[in-house]
Amino acid sequence: MTVSDKTIRPVLNRGELMKAENFLPDDYRPAEDEPFMNDRQLEYFRRKLLNWKTELLDQSAETLDNLGESARNVPDIADRASEETDRALELRTRDRQRKLIGKIDAALRRIDNGEYGYCEMSGEPISLKRLDARPIAIMTLESQERHERRERVHRDD
């Protein structure tokens, strides 16, 4: 079963989201005993994703500042090699952050269209613990493990 096969709850419009922001206490944590992906849970994960994205964008800005400052000519070969290694590491980190921001944006779109929290493979709910630890998760732990086993088998061929 895929997400499109299941009944998806209605999407909150902008006015409803504004109301959701007002009823979500700062110490709120999603609980298993409440309806799955209710308005409070969706708002909790939306805030978590937006905060994470803001943090990554701030780090990216710092990386760009650092790269601009380190673009100087260093005469010592060892110092230059060290600086180039640091620069390459920062660029790899920035690339990972860029990809992560894309996944965060995709998760925010899933919240907007009512598909957030459901496995893309099975359509089953993803556990709240998994979503809290990895809010960009698109599969249940079981589906993720099956997917990784299949990847390993194909890679070994």
Beta strands, then each sheet from edge to edge (+ up, - down):
end
